[in-house]
Amino acid sequence: MKKILVLEDESSIRSFVVINLRRAGFEPVEAETGEQALELLEHNPDVKLALLDVMLPGIDGFEVCRRIRAAGSRIGVIMLTAKSQEMDKITGLMNGADDYVTKPFSPAELTARIDALCRRTCADEDEPEGDELVHGPFLLNTRTRALEKNGSNIRLTQIEYSIMSLFMHNPGKALAREDILAAVWGKDYVGELKIVDVNIRRLRIKIEDDPTAPVYISTNWGYGYTFN
């Protein structure tokens, strides 16, 4: 049974999420504040995924996400955002979130997003042992899901790893945004296409010498991206 952290300060919403997670076969761990969420994560290293509400008193969901990634954790992170707050979605993704769900949401949508992200989080168990991909200065170990550039380790989230793996399996090939979305988030993903662009921007910050003048991931305007 996969353990999931639920950070939500509104008890009615938190109860709604927890009930539906239990029905779907997950083990929820409840937190009302960002401080409590960080403490629970420290004492529950087997948490596989975190649902983080954005608007919280004290330490908000963005800061919790930042601290999760700063600690090197690669657990799945889904932000719970308000429908009208477009920047919340982008800010959450740029701070290391893997996905977002806008309120109000249905139990079916939430569990579908969680299932898809959990599959990616656990995908390393199915990777061939010792398999490595090498292109230019990059070495990607598909067993440990680790990326090196010129021998230096680059920390990746699960989404970033999946994008980088897709690129390194298809060097020089122009990949449409729709194809990247289907390969990384799944063919049944019901979110917005721009999630691809935001994650590419985040990946460029990590792998490019100058993210404002990318060399390794080039943009094919109106179409998608190419890994050079």
C-alpha positions as CSV (number, residue, x, y, z in Angstrom):
1,M,0.0,0.0,0.0
2,K,1.6,3.3,-1.1
3,K,1.8,6.0,1.5
4,I,0.7,9.5,0.4
5,L,1.2,12.8,2.3
6,V,-1.9,15.1,2.1
7,L,-1.1,18.7,3.0
8,E,-4.4,20.7,3.1
9,D,-5.4,23.2,5.8
10,E,-9.1,23.0,5.1
11,S,-10.4,20.0,7.0
12,S,-13.4,19.4,4.7
13,I,-11.2,19.2,1.6
14,R,-8.6,17.1,3.4
15,S,-11.2,14.7,4.6
16,F,-12.6,14.4,1.1
17,V,-9.2,13.6,-0.3
18,V,-8.2,11.2,2.4
19,I,-11.5,9.2,2.1
20,N,-11.1,8.8,-1.6
21,L,-7.4,7.9,-1.3
22,R,-8.3,5.1,1.1
23,R,-11.0,3.9,-1.3
24,A,-8.4,3.8,-4.0
25,G,-6.0,1.6,-1.9
26,F,-3.6,4.3,-0.7
27,E,-2.4,5.0,2.8
28,P,-2.8,8.8,3.5
29,V,-0.7,10.7,6.0
30,E,-2.5,14.0,6.9
31,A,-0.9,17.4,7.5
32,E,-2.6,20.7,8.3
33,T,0.4,23.0,8.0
34,G,3.6,23.1,6.0
35,E,5.7,22.7,9.2
36,Q,3.7,19.5,10.1
37,A,4.1,18.2,6.6
38,L,7.9,18.5,6.7
39,E,8.0,16.8,10.1
40,L,5.9,13.9,8.8
41,L,8.1,13.5,5.8
42,E,11.1,13.2,8.0
43,H,9.5,10.5,10.1
44,N,7.9,8.7,7.1
45,P,10.7,8.0,4.6
46,D,8.4,5.5,2.8
47,V,6.1,8.3,1.5
48,K,5.9,7.9,-2.2
49,L,4.0,11.0,-3.2
50,A,2.9,14.3,-1.7
51,L,-0.3,16.3,-2.4
52,L,0.5,19.9,-1.4
53,D,-2.0,22.7,-1.2
54,V,-0.6,26.1,-2.3
55,M,-2.3,28.6,0.0
56,L,-1.3,27.9,3.6
57,P,-0.5,30.1,6.6
58,G,3.2,29.9,7.6
59,I,5.2,27.6,5.3
60,D,3.1,27.3,2.1
61,G,3.0,24.5,-0.4
62,F,5.6,26.1,-2.6
63,E,8.1,26.2,0.2
64,V,7.4,22.6,1.2
65,C,8.0,21.6,-2.4
66,R,11.3,23.6,-2.5
67,R,12.5,21.9,0.7
68,I,11.6,18.5,-0.5
69,R,13.7,19.0,-3.7
70,A,16.5,20.8,-1.8
71,A,16.9,17.7,0.4
72,G,17.3,15.6,-2.8
73,S,14.0,13.7,-2.4
74,R,12.6,12.4,-5.7
75,I,9.1,11.6,-4.4
76,G,6.2,12.6,-6.6
77,V,4.8,16.0,-5.9
78,I,1.3,17.2,-7.0
79,M,0.3,20.8,-6.2
80,L,-3.4,21.6,-5.4
81,T,-4.1,25.0,-7.0
82,A,-7.0,27.4,-7.3
83,K,-8.5,27.4,-10.8
84,S,-8.1,31.2,-11.1
85,Q,-4.4,31.3,-10.1
86,E,-2.5,30.6,-13.3
87,M,0.9,31.6,-11.8
88,D,0.4,29.1,-9.0
89,K,0.6,26.3,-11.5
90,I,3.8,27.6,-13.2
91,T,5.4,28.5,-9.8
92,G,4.7,25.0,-8.4
93,L,6.2,23.3,-11.5
94,M,9.3,25.6,-11.5
95,N,9.8,24.8,-7.8
96,G,10.0,21.0,-8.5
97,A,6.4,19.8,-8.6
98,D,5.6,17.0,-11.0
99,D,2.0,17.9,-11.7
100,Y,-0.9,20.1,-10.5
101,V,-4.6,19.6,-10.0
102,T,-6.9,22.5,-10.0
103,K,-9.7,22.9,-7.4
104,P,-12.5,21.8,-7.6
105,F,-11.4,18.3,-8.8
106,S,-13.2,15.0,-9.0
107,P,-11.9,11.9,-7.1
108,A,-11.5,10.1,-10.4
109,E,-9.2,12.9,-11.8
110,L,-7.1,13.0,-8.6
111,T,-6.6,9.3,-8.4
112,A,-5.8,9.1,-12.1
113,R,-3.1,11.7,-11.7
114,I,-1.7,9.9,-8.6
115,D,-1.7,6.5,-10.3
116,A,0.2,7.9,-13.3
117,L,2.8,9.6,-11.2
118,C,3.2,6.6,-8.9
119,R,3.9,4.5,-12.0
120,R,6.7,6.8,-13.0
121,T,8.1,7.0,-9.5
122,C,8.4,3.2,-9.3
123,A,9.4,2.8,-13.0
124,D,13.1,2.3,-12.0
125,E,12.3,-1.2,-10.8
126,D,11.6,-2.2,-14.4
127,E,14.7,-0.6,-15.9
128,P,17.5,-2.9,-17.2
129,E,20.3,-3.2,-14.7
130,G,23.4,-1.3,-15.6
131,D,21.9,0.3,-18.7
132,E,23.5,3.6,-19.6
133,L,22.9,6.2,-22.3
134,V,25.7,8.5,-23.4
135,H,25.4,11.6,-25.6
136,G,27.9,14.4,-25.7
137,P,28.7,15.4,-22.1
138,F,25.7,13.5,-20.6
139,L,25.6,10.1,-19.1
140,L,22.2,8.8,-18.0
141,N,22.1,5.6,-15.8
142,T,18.6,4.1,-16.3
143,R,19.1,1.8,-13.3
144,T,19.9,4.4,-10.7
145,R,18.0,7.1,-12.7
146,A,21.0,9.4,-12.3
147,L,22.3,12.0,-14.8
148,E,25.8,13.2,-15.1
149,K,27.2,16.1,-17.1
150,N,31.0,16.0,-17.6
151,G,31.2,13.7,-14.6
152,S,29.1,16.0,-12.3
153,N,25.8,14.7,-10.9
154,I,22.6,16.6,-11.8
155,R,19.6,16.1,-9.6
156,L,16.5,15.3,-11.5
157,T,12.8,14.9,-10.5
158,Q,10.9,11.9,-11.8
159,I,9.4,14.1,-14.6
160,E,12.8,15.6,-15.5
161,Y,14.3,12.1,-15.7
162,S,11.5,10.8,-17.9
163,I,12.0,13.8,-20.3
164,M,15.7,13.4,-20.4
165,S,15.4,9.7,-21.0
166,L,13.0,10.3,-23.9
167,F,15.4,12.9,-25.4
168,M,18.5,10.6,-25.0
169,H,16.6,7.8,-26.7
170,N,15.8,10.1,-29.6
171,P,18.8,12.3,-30.2
172,G,18.4,14.7,-33.1
173,K,14.7,13.9,-33.5
174,A,12.1,16.7,-33.4
175,L,9.6,15.6,-30.8
176,A,6.1,17.3,-30.8
177,R,4.8,18.6,-27.5
178,E,1.9,16.2,-27.8
179,D,4.3,13.3,-28.1
180,I,6.3,14.3,-25.1
181,L,3.2,14.7,-23.1
182,A,1.9,11.3,-24.0
183,A,5.3,9.6,-23.4
184,V,6.0,11.3,-20.0
185,W,2.6,12.0,-18.5
186,G,0.7,9.2,-20.2
187,K,-1.8,9.0,-23.1
188,D,-4.8,9.5,-20.8
189,Y,-3.3,12.7,-19.1
190,V,-6.1,15.3,-18.9
191,G,-3.9,18.3,-18.0
192,E,-2.7,21.2,-20.1
193,L,0.0,21.0,-22.8
194,K,1.9,23.9,-21.3
195,I,3.1,21.6,-18.6
196,V,5.6,20.3,-21.1
197,D,7.1,23.8,-21.8
198,V,7.4,24.6,-18.0
199,N,9.2,21.3,-17.4
200,I,11.5,21.8,-20.4
201,R,12.3,25.3,-19.0
202,R,13.2,23.7,-15.6
203,L,15.3,21.0,-17.2
204,R,17.2,23.6,-19.2
205,I,18.1,25.5,-16.0
206,K,19.8,22.3,-14.8
207,I,21.6,21.1,-17.9
208,E,22.4,24.1,-20.0
209,D,25.4,26.3,-19.6
210,D,23.2,29.3,-20.4
211,P,19.5,28.5,-20.1
212,T,18.7,31.7,-22.0
213,A,20.6,30.4,-25.0
214,P,20.0,26.6,-24.9
215,V,22.4,24.4,-26.9
216,Y,21.3,20.9,-25.9
217,I,17.5,21.3,-26.0
218,S,16.4,23.4,-28.9
219,T,12.9,24.7,-29.6
220,N,11.0,23.9,-32.8
221,W,8.6,26.8,-32.8
222,G,5.0,25.8,-33.1
223,Y,5.9,22.1,-32.8
224,G,8.1,20.9,-30.0
225,Y,11.7,20.3,-29.0
226,T,14.9,18.5,-30.3
227,F,17.7,17.1,-28.1
228,N,21.1,18.0,-29.8
